[in-house]
């Protein structure tokens, strides 16, 4: 059971957790009979461990240094030698799942509300500067833990259930929605848009008109939740991402080439994006390179790949203005030097 308060307590500028509460929340097993009963902070980087901290030992080779730096507890998965019986050795079946349980409890204690939205609106939100109590979250468990552990009380989170486990949030709600069209597009190409929103002109933003409804959705979330924000210069959000290349498929500056590769790593978005291209680029010679597990109906301009190493060959063998490539991102164009041949090849 948890202690009477059940809370993670604060001491000065540090937060500490009682050992008994940690064990109750994570269902982890205490493998020693320690003299310590609580921890000052939860630390992932062994170089930042101070006296009184609990060290999350994803790499057990760091444990001796953590003890040397003053760790009061070691939280680990794989069986390891107990080097100091006076500190807490806590073994769990899965560190990530244990951290999620701790973080869920922490967010309940801090009365945090999480609003869920779609993946595109969330990534557009990362291009905005907002109030400190409004936090856009995206990342692995460790990244989320570091970002949210010291979050302000009664903060508001924005997350996408396709990117992060919604079980992390006890108090979650769907983001406010509306069908109102409040963005006025002034000028557009397939990959750039100039628009007006609430009497402010945003010139030549690197956002396809395809994303404007998602941006309207995001602005409505801000308005409904009364969140102050500032839109930075929009940059790629890794969806419907246009990459300009030369004939050797080397990446060039935006707009400086007639060959454009359009990447979409999320295959759940490819159908609507293909429809957008077919309706708004009727003049262009477009080929579609799709993964084998696609359910879309193929045509003469559609090429199916079993392995991503086949994509380059398909590009080399066909003429096109635009090549829509689903299931991968632009990192397939990154070059590396082969140690054996000394030649540059595309990395797959």
N, C-alpha and C positions, 0 to 999 in steps of 0.2 A: 504493500500500500504506500501511497504517497505520504509525506509528512503532513501535519495538520493543515498548514497553509497550502501545501502542494506547489509552492511557487519557487521559481528561480530567483534568488535574492541578490540584492545589490549591495556592494560594499565599496564605498568611494566611487571610483570610475570603473571598477571592475564588476562583473556579474559572476556570481558563484552558484553552483548547483550542489545539492547534497548527494552524496554517493548513493544513498538508499533510493532517492527519487530517480536518479539516472538508471539504476538497475530496474526499477519498477516500470519505467517508461519504455525502455528498450528491450526488456526481457533477456538482457545479456547475463552472462555468468561471471561471478567474481571468483577468480582463481587464486587469490591470496588472502591473508588475514592482515589487512593494512592498518596502520596507525592513523591514516588520514580519513576524514569524513566528508570533505567537500573540496570543490575545485574552483579556482579563480576564473579561468577562461578555458574555452575549448579551442585548441590550436592544431592546425594542419601542417604548418611549416616548422620543421624541427629547429631551424635557426631562430625562430621567434618564440620558442618555449621559454617561459620564466618560471620562477619558483611558484608552485601552487597550481600549475596548469594541468589540464587533461590533454594528452597528446593523442591525436588520431593517427594511428600507425598503419597507413596504407602500405608503406614499405617498412618491413620489420627490421631492415638493416639500420634504420634511423633510431631505433629504440635506445641503444646505449648513449647516444648523444643527447637524446631527450631527457634521459635520467640525469646525465651530467649537468644539463641546463636547469634542472630543478623540477621536473615533472612530478606531480603527485599521483598521476594515474596514466596508464597505457591502455588504449582502446584498440583492439586488434581482432583479426579474423583467424589467420592460420596459427596453429600451435607454435609457441615459441618458448625459449628458456626464460624462466623467471629470475631476473638478476638482482632484484631488491624486494624482499618480502614486506618491507615497511610501506611501500606504495601500493596503489590499487592496480591489479592486473585484471582487466575486464575483457572477456572474450565474447564475441558476437558471431552469429552465423553469417551476417551480411551487414557490413558497415554502412552502406548507402541506405538500406531500409531502416537501420537503427537511427541514423541521422534524420531521416524523414519523420520518424516518430517524435524525436526531440524537437524538431523544428515546428511540427504541427502543434505540439503542446505550447511552444514558445509563442506562436502566432495567436493561439487562443488566449493566452495570458495577456497579450498586448492588444487584444480586441481588434485585430486586423480583419478587414473585409477584402475579399479577393473577387474581382470581376473577371469573367471569362469572355474572350472575344476570339475571332478567327486569327489564324496565323499571320495573314498579310497585314491586318490592322495592327497587330502587335508589333511587327517588325517596322512598320511605318512610325509607330509610337517611339521607337528608338531614335528617330530623327528629331525628337522634340526635347526641349528643356522644360521641365515641369516643377511644380512645388515639391519640396523635399519629402512631404508626407505621401506623395503619389509615386509609386515605384513600379516600373515596367520590368518584369522578370522573365528571364530566359537563360538557360544554362543547365549544367549538370548539378547533381546534388551538392557537391562541395561548393560550387560557385554560388548557388542559392543560399546555402547555409551562411557563408561569409557575408553575403549581401543583406540577409534578413535578420540575422541574430541580434543585431543592435538597432533594428529599425525603430522609428518613433512609435510610441503608443498610438493606437487608433489610426494607423496609416491605411491607405488604400492601395491595393495591388491590382495590376492588370496582367493576366496570363492567358495562354492559349492551351487548352487541353490536349492539342495535338503535339505540343512541345514539352509539357511538364505534367507530372502526375497530379490530377486534380484532388486525389485523396490527401494531398498535403494540406489542403485548406478545409477547415471545419466550417467556416462561415464564407460561403461562396455564392455569388449571384451572377446571372447573365448580364452582360453589359447592356445599358440602355440602347434601344434601337429606334430608328425613325426612317420613313421613306422619303423624307424631304430632301430635295436636291438644292443645296445651298452654295455649291462651288460653280462659278461661271468660268468656263474654259474660253480663253481669249485666242490662243494659238496652240497648235499641236502638230507633232509628227508622231510616228509610231512609238518613239522612245523618249520624247520630251514634251512637256506641257507648260504653258504659261496660263495662270488662272487668277481669279479674284475670289477672295473669301472674306466676308465681313469688311468690305471696303479696303482690303489690303491686297496689293498686287504682288504675286509671286512669279518672277520672270524666269523662263527657261529652266524649270526644275527637271532633274533627271528622273522623271517618273512617266511611265507610259500612261496615256489616257485610260488604258485598261484598269489602272489602279485608282482612278478618281472616285468611284463609288466607295472603295475601301477607305480612302482618305476622308470622305464625307462621314462615314461611319465613325472614324476615330474622332473627328472634330465634334461630332454629336456626343460622344462619350465624355469628352472634356467639358462640353457645355452642360450636359445633364448632371455631372458630378461636381460642377463648379470648380474645375481644376484650371489654374493659371498655367499657360504654356507659351512657348515660343518655338516656332518651326524653324529648324536649322536648314541649311541648304540640303535638299534631299539627295541622298546617295543610293546606290544599289542596295536592294533588300534581298538579293539572292533568289528572286523569283522573276520569271520572264526577263532574265538578265541579258542584255544585248552586249556582245563582245565583238569589236571590230578587229579583223585580222587581215594579214597580207596572204599571198598565195602559199606561203610556207606555214600558215596558221600561227604566226607570231602575233601577239596581242599589240594592237596599235591604239592611239588615242581615240576617244569617242568621236565618231563622225568622220574619221579620216580614211575610211576604206569602203569599198562597195560590197565586200564580203562580210556578212554579219552572222554570227552564231548566236542563237537565242537559247539560253539554258534554263531548264526547269527541273530541279531535283525532286520536287514533289509530284509524283505521277498522278495524284488525285486532282491536280490543277490543270493537267495538260489538255484535257478535252475542251474546257472553256477557253483556254488560251489559243488552241488551234482554231477554234471557231472565230475568235477575235481576229487572228491573222487572215483567215480566209475572207472575212467580211471587210477588212480595212486595208489590205495590201493586195488587192486584186490584180494590180499591175506587175507584181513581183513574181519571180520564179522561186518558189519555196519548196524545199524538201523537208520531210519530217523523219527524224531518226528516233525510233521508239524502242523501249525494252521488250523483250520477248513476251513478258507476262501481260502485255497490254490487251485490253478488250476492244480497242477501237478498230473500226473497219479500215483495212489497208487499201491504198490505191496506188497508182503508178508512181506517185511522188513520195510514197511511204517506204521506209527501210527499217527492218527489224534487226536488232542486234541481240546476240546471246550473251556476249561478253563485251565490256566497254572498250577492250582493246581493238574491237572491230570498227569503232566509230571513225577513227582517222582514215581508214581505208575507204569507207563510204563517202567521206568528205572529199577525198582525193579523186574518186572515180566519177563525181557528179558535178555539174555546173549549177550554180544557184546564186541568187541574191541573198536570200535568208535560208539558214538551216536551223530548224527548230529541233533541239536535242533534249529529250526527256530522260529523267532518271539519273542524271549526273550533273555536276556543276563545272565551272570553268577551270577547276584545278586539274582537269585532264590535260590542259594545255601547258602546264608547268613543265619546264625542262630540267633535266638533270644530266650530269656528265657520267657516262658509263665508264667505270673504272678499267674495264678490260679493253675496250676498243678506243676509248678516248673521244668517242663521238657523242654528239648531242642527240637525244631522242626524246619523244614525247613520253611523259610519265603516265602510266596507267596502273 
